[in-house]
Amino acid sequence: MKSFCYIVGLTLLMSCSQAQQKSATKTDTKSQTQKTESTMNEDKLIIKDKTLDNAKIDPNDKVVKSDEEWKKQLTSEQFQILRKKGTEYAFTGKFYKHKDKGIYVCAGCGNELFTSEQKYDSGCGWPSFYDGIAAGKIKTTLDTLHGMVRTEITCARCDGHLGHVFEDGPNPTGLRYCVNSVSIDFKKKEENK
């Protein structure tokens, strides 16, 4: 009788253990599936274009600095926007109505981002561009802060926050790169003499 009880008890114990393992495996599989679906959904939400191709970013062309180093290099407003993902007030940026010919570069590292030919007046209150200067210059990530789903744009070289890109721009891309003036500097085109 003791042997019988021992065998029944051992069988029940093994059954419970196997059930827990199956449950854990199902949970892990479900969790992994949810993570994969989440990543796939993120990819669907991030705006893509010929110049918005994160695969073209050169990992060897990175500028990496500590917050202390950035604070020494940038103004407090630049640090807040470029490094802490802040936003300047609409209609206040120095490049909002800027019309000079040349190239807009990252204020953090000098990476060339946009040309004056790509700039247009969207009326949104920030400098707007319909395209980036080249693939691999601007990085995109999903931004779900403040209860919104947007595509954030950052400098591919130093990861400085530039602004966001939206799908309500003019032809030929249909995109509107909405950029903080504080995040960029300008190199004026030399006029031919």
N, C-alpha and C positions, 0 to 999 in steps of 0.2 A: 504494500500500500504506500509506503514511504517513497519507493521508487516511482510509482505511478504519479504521486503528487509532485515529486521533484521534476519529472519529465513534463507534466502539464504546466508547471510553473515556468520551467525553462522555455517551453514552447511559447507561452504567452509573452514572456519577456522578450524573446527574439522577434515575435510578431510586432510588438509595440515598437521595438528598435527599428525594424524594417519600415514600419509605417511612418515613423518620424523621419527616417532618411528619405523616403519617397516624398514626404511633404516638404522637407527642406530642399530637395532637388527641384520640385515643382516651383517652390517659391523663388529659388535662385534662377531657374529658367525664366519664370515670369518677370523677375526683376531685370534680368539680362535683356529679355525681349522689350520691356518698357524702356530701358536705356537705349537700345538700338532704335526703337520707334521714335524716342525723344530726339536722338541725334538726327535721324532721317527727317523728322519734322522741322528741326532747326535748320537743316540744309535747305529745305523747301522755303523757309521763311527768309533766309538771307538772300538779298538781291544779288544776282549774278549778271556779269556783263563781260565783254572781252577784256576790259581793263580792270575789272574786279575779279581777278583770279588769284586766290590765295596761294595756289600751287606755283605761281610764277615768282613768289617772293624769295629772294636770295638769303638763306640763313646765315651766310658768311658776311653779309653787309649789314650787320646789326650794330646799333649803338646802345650799350647797356650802361646805365649809371644808377647810383643810389639816389634816394630822395634828397639827401643832403647835397650831392653833386648837382642835381637838377635845380635845387633851391638857389645855389650859388650862381648858376648860369641864367636862369629865367627870372622875369619879374614875378611878383606874387600872383598877379592875375594870370600870367602865362602858366605858372605852376599849377594853379587851381584848375585851369581849363585843360591844359595838355596832359597833366599827370593825374589829376583827380576827377577828370571827366565832367568838369563844370560847363556852364553855358553863359555866354555874354548876353546882355540884354539886346533884344531885337532893335534894329535901326540905329545902333550906336557904334558899330564897328568901323574902323578906319578904311576897310576895303569894301564896305557895302556898296557904295556908289563909285568906287574906284574905276577909272577908265583908261589908265596908261597901258601901253603895250609892253608885254614881258612875260615873266614866268613867276608863278606863286610857289614858294617853297615852304617846307615845314619850319616853323620858328624854333623848334627844338634842335634839329640836326641839319637843316639845309637841303633835305631831300626834295627834288623837284616833283611837284604834285599836279599842277594845273597850268594851262596857258591862258593868256588874256583872251584869246580867240574862243576858248571854251566857256568863258564867263558870260552870264546873261542876267538880266533883272527879272527875278521871279516874283518880286513884291513881298517875299516872306520876311524880310528884315535882316537877312544874313547874306554874305556873298554866296552866289549860286553858280554852279558849273554843270554843264550837261555831260562832261566826260573827264576822266583823269588823263594825265599826260602819257602814261604807258602802263602796261601790265606789270604787276609786281611792285608798284610804288605805293599803293593804298591797300590796306588790309580791311576786311569786313568781318564783323562778328554780330551775333544776335544780341540785341539789347532789350531786356524786358523790365528795366527800371521804370518807376513812376506809373506802373499799370498800363504801359503801352508796349507794343511789339514793334521794334524798329530795327533797321540795320545800321549799326555804328560803323563809322569809318575812322581808321587810325593810320598814322604814318607807318608804313611797312618797315622802315629802318629803325625808328626809336619807339614805336608803339604809342606815340603821342596822340591824344584824342583830338580829332579834327571836327567832328560833327556827325551827321547822319546822311544817308542817301535814300531818296524816295523815288517812286515810279510815277511821278507826275510832271516830269520835265519835258522839254521840247525834243523834236527830232534832231539828230538822227538816233539818239539813244533812248529817249523817253525817260531819262533819269534826271534827278535834281540832287546834286551834291550840295548839301546845306552846311556851310563851313563857318566856324567861328573865326572872325578876323584876327583875334589874339593868337590863334593856332598857326597862322601863316605869316610869312614875310614876302617881300616882292623884289624881284630883280628886273630892273627896267631894261627893255630892249635897246641896244645901242643903235642909234640912227645912222644909216649910211651917209657919209659926208661927200 
